[in-house]
Amino acid sequence: MNAPDLPTIPRLVCTTSEAARRLGLSSTTVQVMVERGELMAWRTRGGHRRISVASVDAIRRQRGVLGERFRSDPATLCVLVVESGGDLPAAYAGLIRGWGWPINVLTAADSL
């Protein structure tokens, strides 16, 4: 006689390395995101971080929407312009787009 299959219980939290793997980032970057409040997390009594899977999934959804823009043609070069602020990211992006080459440009106002 076989035991009935138990329902799968969704995990509500993950470790820093699991979050990093899900996001395609380094553990250090995930730690910085936690410190900045970009990911919901807390520490265990032993000092280990536990990160909300919902907050990781929210970041994945946000990045997925942006990522679709760059998956249309794998032969197209993608450039990420990161600058500390001001008008420079937009200026660089405009300059690159002005070259007339098939380049997708994404800008960010700050780096991790």
VOPA-504468 format. One record per residue: residue number from 1; x, y, z of N, C-alpha, C, O in turn. Coordinates in steps of 0.1 Angstrom, whole numbers, plus 2048, in hexadecimal, padded with zeros to 3 digits. Atoms other than C-alpha are relative to their C-alpha. Layout:
n=NUM&n.x=X&n.y=Y&n.z=Z&ca.x=X&ca.y=Y&ca.z=Z&c.x=X&c.y=Y&c.z=Z&o.x=X&o.y=Y&o.z=Z
...
This chain:
n=1&n.x=808&n.y=7F4&n.z=800&ca.x=800&ca.y=800&ca.z=800&c.x=809&c.y=80C&c.z=800&o.x=812&o.y=80E&o.z=808
n=2&n.x=7F8&n.y=7F4&n.z=801&ca.x=80E&ca.y=822&ca.z=7F6&c.x=7FA&c.y=80B&c.z=808&o.x=7EE&o.y=80C&o.z=809
n=3&n.x=805&n.y=7F5&n.z=7F9&ca.x=80C&ca.y=840&ca.z=80C&c.x=7FB&c.y=80B&c.z=7F7&o.x=801&o.y=80D&o.z=7EC
n=4&n.x=805&n.y=7F5&n.z=808&ca.x=7F8&ca.y=85D&ca.z=7FE&c.x=80B&c.y=80B&c.z=7FF&o.x=812&o.y=80E&o.z=808
n=5&n.x=7F6&n.y=7F5&n.z=801&ca.x=80D&ca.y=87A&ca.z=7F0&c.x=7FB&c.y=80B&c.z=809&o.x=7F0&o.y=80F&o.z=809
n=6&n.x=803&n.y=7F5&n.z=7F8&ca.x=80F&ca.y=896&ca.z=808&c.x=801&c.y=80D&c.z=7F8&o.x=809&o.y=80E&o.z=7EE
n=7&n.x=7FF&n.y=7F4&n.z=808&ca.x=809&ca.y=8B9&ca.z=7FB&c.x=80D&c.y=807&c.z=802&o.x=813&o.y=806&o.z=80D
n=8&n.x=7F4&n.y=7F8&n.z=7FF&ca.x=827&ca.y=8CE&ca.z=7F4&c.x=7FE&c.y=80D&c.z=807&o.x=7F5&o.y=814&o.z=804
n=9&n.x=802&n.y=7F4&n.z=7F8&ca.x=82B&ca.y=8EA&ca.z=80D&c.x=80A&c.y=80A&c.z=7FA&o.x=816&o.y=807&o.z=7FA
n=10&n.x=7F6&n.y=7F6&n.z=806&ca.x=83A&ca.y=909&ca.z=7FC&c.x=809&c.y=806&c.z=80B&o.x=805&o.y=809&o.z=816
n=11&n.x=7F6&n.y=7FA&n.z=7F7&ca.x=859&ca.y=917&ca.z=80C&c.x=7FE&c.y=80F&c.z=800&o.x=7FC&o.y=815&o.z=7F6
n=12&n.x=802&n.y=7F1&n.z=7FF&ca.x=855&ca.y=93A&ca.z=819&c.x=80D&c.y=807&c.z=801&o.x=80D&o.y=814&o.z=7FF
n=13&n.x=7F3&n.y=7FA&n.z=7FE&ca.x=87A&ca.y=941&ca.z=820&c.x=80A&c.y=7F8&c.z=7F9&o.x=809&o.y=7EC&o.z=7F6
n=14&n.x=7F5&n.y=807&n.z=806&ca.x=89B&ca.y=939&ca.z=810&c.x=80D&c.y=806&c.z=806&o.x=80D&o.y=810&o.z=80C
n=15&n.x=7F3&n.y=7FB&n.z=7FB&ca.x=8C0&ca.y=93D&ca.z=818&c.x=805&c.y=80A&c.z=7F6&o.x=800&o.y=80D&o.z=7EB
n=16&n.x=7F9&n.y=7F6&n.z=809&ca.x=8D7&ca.y=958&ca.z=809&c.x=804&c.y=7F9&c.z=7F4&o.x=802&o.y=7FF&o.z=7E9
n=17&n.x=7FB&n.y=807&n.z=80D&ca.x=8E6&ca.y=93F&ca.z=7F1&c.x=7F5&c.y=7FB&c.z=7F8&o.x=7F6&o.y=7FC&o.z=7EB
n=18&n.x=80C&n.y=804&n.z=808&ca.x=8C4&ca.y=932&ca.z=7E6&c.x=7FB&c.y=80C&c.z=7F9&o.x=7F7&o.y=80B&o.z=7ED
n=19&n.x=805&n.y=7F3&n.z=806&ca.x=8B9&ca.y=956&ca.z=7E0&c.x=809&c.y=804&c.z=7F5&o.x=804&o.y=808&o.z=7EA
n=20&n.x=7F6&n.y=7FC&n.z=80A&ca.x=8D9&ca.y=95D&ca.z=7CD&c.x=7FE&c.y=7F7&c.z=7F3&o.x=7FE&o.y=7FC&o.z=7E8
n=21&n.x=802&n.y=809&n.z=80B&ca.x=8D3&ca.y=93E&ca.z=7B7&c.x=7F4&c.y=804&c.z=7F8&o.x=7F4&o.y=804&o.z=7EC
n=22&n.x=80D&n.y=7FD&n.z=807&ca.x=8AF&ca.y=947&ca.z=7B0&c.x=801&c.y=80D&c.z=7F8&o.x=7FB&o.y=80F&o.z=7EE
n=23&n.x=7FF&n.y=7F3&n.z=806&ca.x=8B9&ca.y=96B&ca.z=7A7&c.x=80B&c.y=801&c.z=7F6&o.x=80C&o.y=80A&o.z=7EE
n=24&n.x=7F4&n.y=800&n.z=808&ca.x=8D9&ca.y=962&ca.z=794&c.x=80A&c.y=80B&c.z=804&o.x=811&o.y=811&o.z=7FC
n=25&n.x=7F7&n.y=7F6&n.z=7FA&ca.x=8ED&ca.y=978&ca.z=7AB&c.x=80A&c.y=7F9&c.z=809&o.x=808&o.y=7EE&o.z=80D
n=26&n.x=7F7&n.y=806&n.z=7F6&ca.x=90A&ca.y=973&ca.z=7C3&c.x=7F9&c.y=802&c.z=80E&o.x=7F0&o.y=80A&o.z=810
n=27&n.x=805&n.y=800&n.z=7F2&ca.x=903&ca.y=96D&ca.z=7E8&c.x=802&c.y=80E&c.z=806&o.x=7FA&o.y=813&o.z=80D
n=28&n.x=7FD&n.y=7F3&n.z=7FB&ca.x=914&ca.y=98E&ca.z=7F0&c.x=7F6&c.y=80B&c.z=7FB&o.x=7F2&o.y=813&o.z=803
n=29&n.x=80A&n.y=7F7&n.z=805&ca.x=8FC&ca.y=9A1&ca.z=7D9&c.x=7F3&c.y=7FF&c.z=807&o.x=7EC&o.y=809&o.z=80A
n=30&n.x=80C&n.y=802&n.z=7F8&ca.x=8DF&ca.y=991&ca.z=7EA&c.x=800&c.y=806&c.z=80E&o.x=7F7&o.y=80B&o.z=813
n=31&n.x=7FE&n.y=7FA&n.z=7F2&ca.x=8ED&ca.y=99B&ca.z=80C&c.x=7FE&c.y=80F&c.z=800&o.x=7F8&o.y=815&o.z=808
n=32&n.x=802&n.y=7F1&n.z=801&ca.x=8EF&ca.y=9BF&ca.z=800&c.x=7F2&c.y=803&c.z=7FE&o.x=7ED&o.y=80D&o.z=804
n=33&n.x=80F&n.y=7FD&n.z=803&ca.x=8CB&ca.y=9BE&ca.z=7F3&c.x=7F8&c.y=7FE&c.z=80D&o.x=7EF&o.y=806&o.z=80F
n=34&n.x=807&n.y=802&n.z=7F3&ca.x=8C0&ca.y=9B1&ca.z=815&c.x=803&c.y=80C&c.z=809&o.x=7FA&o.y=812&o.z=80F
n=35&n.x=7FC&n.y=7F5&n.z=7F8&ca.x=8D3&ca.y=9CD&ca.z=827&c.x=7F9&c.y=80D&c.z=7FB&o.x=7F6&o.y=816&o.z=803
n=36&n.x=807&n.y=7F4&n.z=805&ca.x=8C3&ca.y=9E7&ca.z=810&c.x=7F1&c.y=7FF&c.z=801&o.x=7EA&o.y=809&o.z=7FE
n=37&n.x=80E&n.y=802&n.z=7FF&ca.x=8A1&ca.y=9D9&ca.z=816&c.x=7F9&c.y=7FC&c.z=7F3&o.x=7EC&o.y=7FC&o.z=7F2
n=38&n.x=805&n.y=804&n.z=80D&ca.x=89C&ca.y=9CD&ca.z=7F2&c.x=7FA&c.y=7F2&c.z=801&o.x=7F1&o.y=7EF&o.z=7F9
n=39&n.x=806&n.y=80D&n.z=7FD&ca.x=895&ca.y=9AA&ca.z=7FF&c.x=7FC&c.y=7FF&c.z=80E&o.x=804&o.y=804&o.z=817
n=40&n.x=805&n.y=802&n.z=7F2&ca.x=881&ca.y=9A1&ca.z=81E&c.x=808&c.y=7F5&c.z=806&o.x=808&o.y=7EA&o.z=801
n=41&n.x=7F8&n.y=80A&n.z=7F9&ca.x=897&ca.y=98E&ca.z=836&c.x=802&c.y=802&c.z=80F&o.x=7FF&o.y=80D&o.z=813
n=42&n.x=7FD&n.y=7FE&n.z=7F2&ca.x=8A0&ca.y=988&ca.z=85A&c.x=80C&c.y=7F6&c.z=803&o.x=80F&o.y=7ED&o.z=7FA
n=43&n.x=7F5&n.y=809&n.z=7FC&ca.x=8BC&ca.y=975&ca.z=86D&c.x=7FB&c.y=7F6&c.z=80A&o.x=7F2&o.y=7F9&o.z=813
n=44&n.x=803&n.y=80A&n.z=7F6&ca.x=8B9&ca.y=955&ca.z=880&c.x=808&c.y=803&c.z=80C&o.x=810&o.y=80B&o.z=80D
n=45&n.x=7F8&n.y=7FF&n.z=7F4&ca.x=8C6&ca.y=951&ca.z=8A3&c.x=80F&c.y=7FE&c.z=7FE&o.x=818&o.y=803&o.z=804
n=46&n.x=7F2&n.y=803&n.z=804&ca.x=8E6&ca.y=943&ca.z=893&c.x=806&c.y=80B&c.z=7F7&o.x=812&o.y=809&o.z=7F4
n=47&n.x=7FA&n.y=7F5&n.z=808&ca.x=8EA&ca.y=963&ca.z=87E&c.x=7FE&c.y=7FE&c.z=7F1&o.x=803&o.y=806&o.z=7E9
n=48&n.x=802&n.y=802&n.z=80E&ca.x=8E0&ca.y=954&ca.z=85D&c.x=7F3&c.y=807&c.z=7FB&o.x=7E9&o.y=809&o.z=802
n=49&n.x=80B&n.y=7F9&n.z=806&ca.x=8C9&ca.y=967&ca.z=845&c.x=7F6&c.y=7F6&c.z=7FB&o.x=7F9&o.y=7EC&o.z=7F6
n=50&n.x=80B&n.y=807&n.z=807&ca.x=8A7&ca.y=95A&ca.z=83B&c.x=7F9&c.y=80A&c.z=7F8&o.x=7F4&o.y=815&o.z=7FE
n=51&n.x=806&n.y=7F7&n.z=80A&ca.x=898&ca.y=96B&ca.z=81D&c.x=7F3&c.y=7FC&c.z=7FC&o.x=7F1&o.y=7F0&o.z=7F9
n=52&n.x=80D&n.y=803&n.z=804&ca.x=874&ca.y=96D&ca.z=814&c.x=800&c.y=7FC&c.z=7F1&o.x=805&o.y=803&o.z=7E9
n=53&n.x=801&n.y=805&n.z=80D&ca.x=86E&ca.y=958&ca.z=7F5&c.x=7F7&c.y=80A&c.z=7F7&o.x=7FA&o.y=80C&o.z=7EC
n=54&n.x=809&n.y=7F7&n.z=807&ca.x=852&ca.y=970&ca.z=7EC&c.x=808&c.y=80D&c.z=7FB&o.x=805&o.y=812&o.z=7F0
n=55&n.x=7F9&n.y=7F4&n.z=804&ca.x=86A&ca.y=98E&ca.z=7EB&c.x=80A&c.y=7FC&c.z=7F5&o.x=80D&o.y=804&o.z=7EC
n=56&n.x=7F7&n.y=805&n.z=80A&ca.x=883&ca.y=979&ca.z=7D6&c.x=7F8&c.y=7FF&c.z=7F3&o.x=7FC&o.y=803&o.z=7E8
n=57&n.x=808&n.y=802&n.z=80C&ca.x=867&ca.y=970&ca.z=7BE&c.x=7FB&c.y=80E&c.z=7FA&o.x=7FA&o.y=80F&o.z=7EE
n=58&n.x=804&n.y=7F3&n.z=805&ca.x=85C&ca.y=995&ca.z=7BC&c.x=80C&c.y=806&c.z=7F8&o.x=809&o.y=80C&o.z=7ED
n=59&n.x=7F5&n.y=7FB&n.z=808&ca.x=87F&ca.y=99F&ca.z=7B1&c.x=802&c.y=7F8&c.z=7F3&o.x=804&o.y=7FE&o.z=7E8
n=60&n.x=800&n.y=808&n.z=80C&ca.x=87F&ca.y=982&ca.z=798&c.x=7F6&c.y=805&c.z=7F6&o.x=7F9&o.y=806&o.z=7EA
n=61&n.x=80B&n.y=7FB&n.z=809&ca.x=85E&ca.y=98F&ca.z=789&c.x=804&c.y=80D&c.z=7FA&o.x=803&o.y=810&o.z=7EE
n=62&n.x=7FC&n.y=7F2&n.z=805&ca.x=86B&ca.y=9B3&ca.z=787&c.x=80B&c.y=7FE&c.z=7F5&o.x=80B&o.y=805&o.z=7EB
n=63&n.x=7F5&n.y=802&n.z=809&ca.x=88B&ca.y=9A7&ca.z=776&c.x=7FC&c.y=7F8&c.z=7F3&o.x=801&o.y=7FA&o.z=7E8
n=64&n.x=805&n.y=807&n.z=80B&ca.x=878&ca.y=98F&ca.z=760&c.x=7F9&c.y=808&c.z=7F6&o.x=7FB&o.y=806&o.z=7E9
n=65&n.x=806&n.y=7F6&n.z=809&ca.x=864&ca.y=9AB&ca.z=751&c.x=80A&c.y=807&c.z=7F8&o.x=809&o.y=809&o.z=7EC
n=66&n.x=7F5&n.y=7FA&n.z=807&ca.x=884&ca.y=9BD&ca.z=749&c.x=807&c.y=7F7&c.z=7F7&o.x=80B&o.y=7FA&o.z=7EC
n=67&n.x=7F8&n.y=809&n.z=807&ca.x=895&ca.y=99E&ca.z=73E&c.x=7FA&c.y=7FC&c.z=7F2&o.x=801&o.y=7F9&o.z=7E9
n=68&n.x=807&n.y=804&n.z=80D&ca.x=87B&ca.y=995&ca.z=723&c.x=804&c.y=80A&c.z=7F5&o.x=804&o.y=806&o.z=7E9
n=69&n.x=7FC&n.y=7F6&n.z=80A&ca.x=885&ca.y=9B5&ca.z=711&c.x=80D&c.y=7FC&c.z=7F9&o.x=80F&o.y=800&o.z=7EE
n=70&n.x=7F2&n.y=803&n.z=805&ca.x=8A8&ca.y=9A7&ca.z=70C&c.x=801&c.y=7F2&c.z=7FA&o.x=80B&o.y=7ED&o.z=7F6
n=71&n.x=7FF&n.y=80E&n.z=805&ca.x=89F&ca.y=983&ca.z=702&c.x=7FB&c.y=7FF&c.z=7F2&o.x=7FB&o.y=7F4&o.z=7EC
n=72&n.x=806&n.y=801&n.z=80E&ca.x=88F&ca.y=98B&ca.z=6E0&c.x=80A&c.y=7FB&c.z=7F6&o.x=806&o.y=7F3&o.z=7ED
n=73&n.x=7F6&n.y=804&n.z=80A&ca.x=8AF&ca.y=987&ca.z=6CC&c.x=80D&c.y=7FD&c.z=808&o.x=814&o.y=807&o.z=80C
n=74&n.x=7F3&n.y=803&n.z=7F9&ca.x=8CD&ca.y=975&ca.z=6DC&c.x=80C&c.y=805&c.z=7FA&o.x=817&o.y=806&o.z=801
n=75&n.x=7F4&n.y=7FA&n.z=807&ca.x=8E4&ca.y=984&ca.z=6C2&c.x=802&c.y=80F&c.z=803&o.x=80C&o.y=814&o.z=800
n=76&n.x=800&n.y=7F2&n.z=7FD&ca.x=8DC&ca.y=9A7&ca.z=6CE&c.x=808&c.y=802&c.z=80D&o.x=806&o.y=7FC&o.z=817
n=77&n.x=7F8&n.y=7FD&n.z=7F4&ca.x=8F6&ca.y=9B6&ca.z=6E6&c.x=7F8&c.y=808&c.z=80A&o.x=7F0&o.y=811&o.z=806
n=78&n.x=807&n.y=7F8&n.z=7F6&ca.x=8E8&ca.y=9C2&ca.z=707&c.x=80B&c.y=807&c.z=809&o.x=815&o.y=801&o.z=80C
n=79&n.x=7F7&n.y=7F8&n.z=7F8&ca.x=8F9&ca.y=9DD&ca.z=71B&c.x=7F9&c.y=806&c.z=80C&o.x=7EE&o.y=80B&o.z=80B
n=80&n.x=805&n.y=7FA&n.z=7F4&ca.x=8F3&ca.y=9E7&ca.z=73F&c.x=808&c.y=80C&c.z=804&o.x=814&o.y=80A&o.z=806
n=81&n.x=7F8&n.y=7F4&n.z=7FC&ca.x=8FD&ca.y=A0B&ca.z=748&c.x=7FC&c.y=803&c.z=80E&o.x=7F0&o.y=805&o.z=811
n=82&n.x=803&n.y=7FD&n.z=7F1&ca.x=900&ca.y=A10&ca.z=76E&c.x=809&c.y=80C&c.z=804&o.x=815&o.y=80C&o.z=802
n=83&n.x=7F9&n.y=7F4&n.z=7FB&ca.x=909&ca.y=A32&ca.z=77C&c.x=7F9&c.y=804&c.z=80D&o.x=7EE&o.y=800&o.z=810
n=84&n.x=805&n.y=7FD&n.z=7F3&ca.x=905&ca.y=A41&ca.z=79E&c.x=7F4&c.y=80A&c.z=801&o.x=7EE&o.y=80C&o.z=80B
n=85&n.x=80C&n.y=7F8&n.z=800&ca.x=8E9&ca.y=A58&ca.z=794&c.x=801&c.y=80B&c.z=7F5&o.x=80A&o.y=80C&o.z=7ED
n=86&n.x=800&n.y=7F5&n.z=809&ca.x=8E1&ca.y=A78&ca.z=781&c.x=7FB&c.y=7FC&c.z=7F2&o.x=7F4&o.y=7F2&o.z=7F1
n=87&n.x=805&n.y=802&n.z=80D&ca.x=8DB&ca.y=A79&ca.z=75C&c.x=80A&c.y=7F7&c.z=7F8&o.x=808&o.y=7F4&o.z=7EC
n=88&n.x=7F6&n.y=807&n.z=808&ca.x=8FA&ca.y=A65&ca.z=752&c.x=7FB&c.y=7F3&c.z=7FA&o.x=7FE&o.y=7F0&o.z=7EF
n=89&n.x=805&n.y=80C&n.z=807&ca.x=8E9&ca.y=A43&ca.z=74D&c.x=7F8&c.y=802&c.z=7F4&o.x=7FA&o.y=7FB&o.z=7EA
n=90&n.x=808&n.y=7FD&n.z=80C&ca.x=8D0&ca.y=A52&ca.z=735&c.x=809&c.y=805&c.z=7F5&o.x=806&o.y=802&o.z=7E9
n=91&n.x=7F7&n.y=7FA&n.z=80B&ca.x=8EB&ca.y=A65&ca.z=723&c.x=808&c.y=7F5&c.z=7FA&o.x=80A&o.y=7F5&o.z=7ED
n=92&n.x=7F8&n.y=80B&n.z=806&ca.x=901&ca.y=A46&ca.z=71F&c.x=7F7&c.y=7F7&c.z=7F7&o.x=7FB&o.y=7F3&o.z=7EC
n=93&n.x=809&n.y=809&n.z=808&ca.x=8E3&ca.y=A32&ca.z=713&c.x=7FC&c.y=807&c.z=7F3&o.x=7FC&o.y=800&o.z=7E8
n=94&n.x=803&n.y=7F9&n.z=80C&ca.x=8DA&ca.y=A4D&ca.z=6FA&c.x=80C&c.y=800&c.z=7F6&o.x=80A&o.y=7FE&o.z=7EA
n=95&n.x=7F4&n.y=800&n.z=808&ca.x=8FE&ca.y=A4E&ca.z=6ED&c.x=801&c.y=7F2&c.z=7FA&o.x=804&o.y=7F1&o.z=7EE
n=96&n.x=7FE&n.y=80D&n.z=805&ca.x=8FF&ca.y=A28&ca.z=6E9&c.x=7F5&c.y=7FD&c.z=7F6&o.x=7F8&o.y=7F7&o.z=7EB
n=97&n.x=80B&n.y=802&n.z=80A&ca.x=8DD&ca.y=A27&ca.z=6D8&c.x=802&c.y=807&c.z=7F3&o.x=7FE&o.y=803&o.z=7E8
n=98&n.x=7FD&n.y=7F8&n.z=80C&ca.x=8E9&ca.y=A42&ca.z=6C0&c.x=80A&c.y=7F9&c.z=7F7&o.x=80B&o.y=7FE&o.z=7EB
n=99&n.x=7F7&n.y=807&n.z=809&ca.x=903&ca.y=A2A&ca.z=6B2&c.x=7F9&c.y=7F9&c.z=7F5&o.x=7FF&o.y=7F6&o.z=7EB
n=100&n.x=807&n.y=806&n.z=80B&ca.x=8E8&ca.y=A1A&ca.z=69E&c.x=802&c.y=7F1&c.z=7FF&o.x=7FE&o.y=7EA&o.z=7F5
n=101&n.x=7FE&n.y=80F&n.z=800&ca.x=8F2&ca.y=9F6&ca.z=6A7&c.x=7F5&c.y=7FA&c.z=808&o.x=7EE&o.y=800&o.z=810
n=102&n.x=80A&n.y=807&n.z=7F9&ca.x=8DA&ca.y=9DC&ca.z=6B4&c.x=804&c.y=7FD&c.z=80E&o.x=809&o.y=7F1&o.z=811
n=103&n.x=7FC&n.y=802&n.z=7F2&ca.x=8E1&ca.y=9E1&ca.z=6D9&c.x=7F4&c.y=804&c.z=809&o.x=7EE&o.y=80E&o.z=807
n=104&n.x=80A&n.y=7FD&n.z=7F6&ca.x=8C8&ca.y=9DF&ca.z=6F5&c.x=807&c.y=806&c.z=80C&o.x=811&o.y=801&o.z=811
n=105&n.x=7FA&n.y=7F9&n.z=7F5&ca.x=8D1&ca.y=9F8&ca.z=711&c.x=7F7&c.y=801&c.z=80B&o.x=7EB&o.y=805&o.z=80A
n=106&n.x=808&n.y=7FF&n.z=7F3&ca.x=8C5&ca.y=9F5&ca.z=735&c.x=809&c.y=809&c.z=809&o.x=815&o.y=808&o.z=80A
n=107&n.x=7F9&n.y=7F7&n.z=7F7&ca.x=8CE&ca.y=A10&ca.z=74E&c.x=7FC&c.y=7FE&c.z=80E&o.x=7F1&o.y=7FA&o.z=811
n=108&n.x=803&n.y=800&n.z=7F2&ca.x=8D0&ca.y=A10&ca.z=774&c.x=807&c.y=80C&c.z=807&o.x=812&o.y=80F&o.z=803
n=109&n.x=7FB&n.y=7F4&n.z=7F9&ca.x=8D5&ca.y=A2D&ca.z=78B&c.x=80A&c.y=7FD&c.z=80B&o.x=810&o.y=806&o.z=810
n=110&n.x=7F8&n.y=803&n.z=7F5&ca.x=8E8&ca.y=A1B&ca.z=7A5&c.x=804&c.y=7F1&c.z=7FF&o.x=7FD&o.y=7E9&o.z=7F9
n=111&n.x=7FC&n.y=80E&n.z=800&ca.x=8FC&ca.y=9FB&ca.z=7A9&c.x=800&c.y=7FA&c.z=80E&o.x=7FE&o.y=801&o.z=818
n=112&n.x=7FF&n.y=807&n.z=7F3&ca.x=8FD&ca.y=9E1&ca.z=7C5&c.x=80E&c.y=800&c.z=805&o.x=810&o.y=7FB&o.z=80F
